[in-house]
Amino acid sequence: MNYNINAMYFSPTGTTEKTVRKLASDLFLCFGKTNKINYINFTSYSMRTNAINFNFDDIVIFGIPVYAGRVPNVLLNYINSVKSNGALAVAVVLYGNRNYDDALVELKDILETNGFNVIAACAFIGEHSFSKTLAQDRPDEIDLNAAESFAKQIFAKILRETGHKSAAVPGNKPYRPYYKPKDENGDFVDIRKVTPRTSSSCIDCKICADVCPMGSIYYENVSLLNGICIKCGACIKRCPENAKYYDDENYLRHKLELEAEFTSRKSPELFL
């Protein structure tokens, strides 16, 4: 069958995008087709307004970052609006070297509920959204080489199977609750309402407002928020003056704990 290749992703800091695009481009090369890959970047709030439908002749590489061990809850309504009439799918999650917990099996379940046949799935590592040192600069060359190899395995599976067996993905059902950090006493803390601050080094370039996936940074005054903050790290990592930062005690404690505890390099996990 002559499949259409689609790369669909939510990627505030670019790690998921990098991985999904690599998988899609290498799978595309395996098929040896001349038409273009269809890229669907739903990071921007404005891109999550129209429902999308795929058909049986589509292959969709569908990627999201892991937030607190799960599919980001702010994306659930939109992801559930993406429907399929038997399209093949590859479920992709990116996590910051701690753990992807039940995010991958949750994404696979959502896609299959909406009519996709998830023939492959994978968990890759990307630089943590809270940090510039935890899994720094990942996905790197080693990760992308793994993505290239996995694309070839996916292609081989498509060629050899007619029924396209669903990928077996580890995870718990019911899913584990969202991961929660703890304070110095070992009690759970809630950092969901923590918001970034803006220092005097801000030059009002508006980049932070442009890259916020929730459209929550007030364009006329970028030090103010007019919506929720999902701690994606986009405004902090993309600010040319390092003017965005967090000062919440519990957030900073959690960040330092992650950076200290999860230093050992983890490898991508691939499932067919």
C-alpha positions as CSV (number, residue, x, y, z in Angstrom):
1,M,0.0,0.0,0.0
2,N,1.1,3.5,-0.7
3,Y,1.0,5.2,2.7
4,N,1.0,8.9,3.5
5,I,3.6,9.7,6.3
6,N,2.4,12.2,9.0
7,A,4.5,13.6,11.8
8,M,2.2,15.0,14.5
9,Y,3.5,16.4,17.8
10,F,3.3,18.8,20.8
11,S,6.8,20.1,21.6
12,P,7.3,23.4,23.5
13,T,11.1,23.0,23.8
14,G,11.7,21.1,20.6
15,T,12.7,17.7,22.0
16,T,9.6,15.8,20.9
17,E,9.6,17.5,17.6
18,K,13.2,16.5,16.9
19,T,12.5,12.8,17.7
20,V,9.2,12.6,15.8
21,R,10.6,14.3,12.7
22,K,13.6,11.9,12.7
23,L,11.4,8.9,12.9
24,A,9.1,10.2,10.2
25,S,11.9,11.2,7.8
26,D,13.7,7.8,8.2
27,L,10.4,5.9,7.7
28,F,9.7,8.0,4.7
29,L,13.1,7.1,3.2
30,C,12.4,3.4,3.8
31,F,9.3,3.7,1.6
32,G,11.4,5.5,-1.0
33,K,8.5,7.9,-1.8
34,T,8.8,11.2,-3.6
35,N,5.9,13.1,-2.0
36,K,6.4,15.2,1.1
37,I,5.8,14.3,4.8
38,N,2.8,16.0,6.4
39,Y,3.9,17.9,9.5
40,I,1.3,18.7,12.1
41,N,2.7,20.8,15.0
42,F,-0.1,21.3,17.5
43,T,2.2,23.0,20.1
44,S,0.6,26.4,19.5
45,Y,-2.8,26.9,21.2
46,S,-4.2,28.2,17.9
47,M,-3.4,24.9,16.2
48,R,-5.5,22.9,18.7
49,T,-8.9,24.2,17.5
50,N,-9.7,22.0,14.5
51,A,-10.3,18.3,14.7
52,I,-8.2,16.1,12.4
53,N,-9.1,12.8,10.7
54,F,-6.8,10.2,9.3
55,N,-7.6,7.3,6.9
56,F,-6.4,3.7,6.5
57,D,-3.7,4.8,4.0
58,D,-2.0,7.1,6.6
59,I,0.9,6.4,9.0
60,V,1.0,8.8,11.9
61,I,4.1,9.3,14.1
62,F,2.3,10.9,17.1
63,G,4.5,12.4,19.8
64,I,4.0,14.2,23.1
65,P,6.2,15.0,26.2
66,V,5.6,13.3,29.5
67,Y,4.4,15.5,32.3
68,A,4.4,14.0,35.8
69,G,4.5,10.5,34.3
70,R,1.4,10.9,32.2
71,V,0.0,12.4,29.0
72,P,-0.4,16.1,29.7
73,N,-3.9,16.6,30.9
74,V,-4.2,19.9,29.1
75,L,-3.9,17.9,25.8
76,L,-6.5,15.2,26.5
77,N,-9.4,16.9,24.9
78,Y,-7.5,17.8,21.8
79,I,-5.8,14.4,21.4
80,N,-9.2,12.7,21.7
81,S,-10.5,14.9,18.9
82,V,-8.0,13.3,16.5
83,K,-9.8,10.4,14.8
84,S,-8.8,7.7,12.5
85,N,-10.4,5.2,10.2
86,G,-7.8,2.5,10.7
87,A,-4.6,4.5,10.2
88,L,-1.3,3.0,11.4
89,A,0.3,4.9,14.3
90,V,3.6,5.1,16.2
91,A,3.1,6.4,19.7
92,V,6.1,8.5,20.9
93,V,6.7,10.0,24.3
94,L,9.7,12.1,25.5
95,Y,10.7,12.3,29.1
96,G,13.4,14.1,31.1
97,N,15.4,11.0,32.3
98,R,13.3,10.3,35.4
99,N,10.6,7.9,34.2
100,Y,7.8,7.9,31.6
101,D,5.6,5.9,34.1
102,D,2.3,5.2,32.3
103,A,2.4,8.0,29.7
104,L,3.2,5.6,26.8
105,V,0.5,3.1,27.5
106,E,-2.0,5.9,28.1
107,L,-1.2,7.5,24.7
108,K,-1.4,4.2,23.0
109,D,-4.8,3.6,24.6
110,I,-6.1,7.0,23.5
111,L,-5.0,6.5,20.0
112,E,-6.5,3.0,19.7
113,T,-9.8,4.2,21.2
114,N,-9.9,6.8,18.5
115,G,-9.5,4.3,15.6
116,F,-5.7,4.1,15.2
117,N,-3.8,0.8,14.9
118,V,-0.7,1.5,17.1
119,I,1.8,-0.9,15.5
120,A,4.9,0.6,17.3
121,A,5.6,2.7,20.4
122,C,8.7,4.2,22.0
123,A,9.9,6.3,24.9
124,F,12.8,8.7,24.2
125,I,14.7,11.0,26.5
126,G,14.8,14.8,26.0
127,E,16.3,17.6,28.1
128,H,14.1,18.0,31.1
129,S,11.7,20.9,30.9
130,F,12.7,22.1,34.4
131,S,16.4,22.0,33.8
132,K,19.2,22.9,31.4
133,T,21.5,20.1,32.8
134,L,19.3,17.1,33.3
135,A,19.5,15.0,30.0
136,Q,21.2,18.1,28.6
137,D,21.0,18.4,24.8
138,R,19.0,15.2,24.3
139,P,17.9,13.7,22.1
140,D,21.5,13.6,20.9
141,E,23.2,11.8,18.1
142,I,23.0,8.4,19.9
143,D,19.3,8.9,20.4
144,L,18.7,9.9,16.8
145,N,20.7,6.8,15.6
146,A,18.3,4.7,17.7
147,A,15.4,6.4,16.0
148,E,16.8,5.7,12.6
149,S,17.2,2.0,13.5
150,F,13.7,1.9,14.9
151,A,12.2,3.4,11.8
152,K,13.7,0.6,9.8
153,Q,12.2,-2.0,12.2
154,I,8.8,-0.4,11.9
155,F,9.1,-0.5,8.1
156,A,10.0,-4.2,8.2
157,K,7.0,-4.9,10.4
158,I,4.7,-3.1,8.0
159,L,6.0,-5.1,5.1
160,R,5.9,-8.5,6.7
161,E,2.5,-8.2,8.5
162,T,-0.9,-8.0,6.9
163,G,-2.9,-7.6,10.1
164,H,-0.4,-5.2,11.7
165,K,-0.4,-6.5,15.2
166,S,-0.7,-3.9,18.0
167,A,2.5,-3.1,19.8
168,A,2.8,-4.5,23.4
169,V,3.5,-1.6,25.7
170,P,4.3,-1.8,29.5
171,G,2.2,0.1,32.0
172,N,-0.4,-0.1,34.7
173,K,-4.2,-0.1,34.4
174,P,-5.6,1.8,36.0
175,Y,-2.8,4.3,35.3
176,R,-0.7,5.5,38.2
177,P,-1.6,8.9,39.5
178,Y,0.4,12.0,38.3
179,Y,3.8,12.1,39.9
180,K,4.0,14.6,42.8
181,P,7.2,16.1,44.3
182,K,7.7,16.2,48.1
183,D,8.9,18.8,50.5
184,E,11.8,18.5,53.0
185,N,9.5,16.6,55.3
186,G,8.5,14.1,52.7
187,D,5.0,15.5,52.3
188,F,3.5,15.9,48.8
189,V,3.5,19.4,47.4
190,D,1.4,20.9,44.6
191,I,3.4,23.0,42.1
192,R,0.7,23.3,39.5
193,K,0.0,26.9,40.3
194,V,3.6,28.0,40.3
195,T,4.3,30.6,37.6
196,P,7.5,32.1,36.1
197,R,8.9,35.5,37.1
198,T,10.4,38.1,34.8
199,S,13.6,39.9,35.7
200,S,14.7,43.4,34.8
201,S,16.9,42.0,32.0
202,C,13.8,41.5,29.9
203,I,14.0,43.4,26.6
204,D,10.3,42.9,25.8
205,C,11.1,40.8,22.7
206,K,7.8,38.9,23.1
207,I,9.4,35.6,22.3
208,C,8.0,34.1,25.5
209,A,4.5,35.1,24.6
210,D,4.9,33.7,21.1
211,V,6.2,30.3,22.3
212,C,3.8,29.7,25.2
213,P,1.7,26.7,24.2
214,M,-1.2,27.8,26.3
215,G,-1.2,31.4,25.1
216,S,-1.0,32.4,28.7
217,I,1.7,35.1,28.6
218,Y,0.1,38.6,28.2
219,Y,1.5,40.1,25.0
220,E,1.2,43.7,26.2
221,N,3.1,42.9,29.4
222,V,5.0,39.7,29.3
223,S,5.6,39.7,33.1
224,L,1.9,38.9,33.5
225,L,-0.1,35.7,32.8
226,N,-3.6,35.6,31.5
227,G,-3.9,31.8,31.7
228,I,-2.4,28.6,33.2
229,C,1.3,27.7,33.2
230,I,2.1,24.0,32.5
231,K,5.8,24.3,33.4
232,C,6.8,23.3,29.9
233,G,10.0,25.4,30.0
234,A,9.5,27.1,26.7
235,C,9.6,30.7,27.9
236,I,12.6,30.1,30.1
237,K,14.7,28.1,27.6
238,R,14.0,30.3,24.7
239,C,14.4,33.7,26.3
240,P,17.6,35.3,24.8
241,E,18.3,37.3,28.0
242,N,17.5,34.5,30.6
243,A,14.9,36.9,32.0
244,K,12.3,34.2,32.8
245,Y,12.8,32.1,36.0
246,Y,11.0,30.3,38.8
247,D,11.5,31.2,42.5
248,D,9.0,29.0,44.2
249,E,10.8,27.0,47.0
250,N,9.1,23.7,46.4
251,Y,9.6,23.9,42.6
252,L,13.3,24.7,43.0
253,R,13.8,21.9,45.6
254,H,12.1,19.4,43.2
255,K,14.3,20.6,40.3
256,L,17.5,20.2,42.3
257,E,16.4,16.7,43.4
258,L,15.8,15.6,39.9
259,E,19.2,17.0,38.7
260,A,20.9,15.1,41.6
261,E,19.1,11.8,41.5
262,F,18.6,11.1,37.8
263,T,22.1,11.6,36.4
264,S,22.6,8.1,34.9
265,R,22.0,8.1,31.2
266,K,18.8,6.2,30.2
267,S,18.3,4.7,26.8
268,P,15.3,4.9,24.5
269,E,12.8,2.0,24.9
270,L,11.3,0.6,21.7
271,F,8.2,-1.6,21.3
272,L,6.9,-3.4,18.2
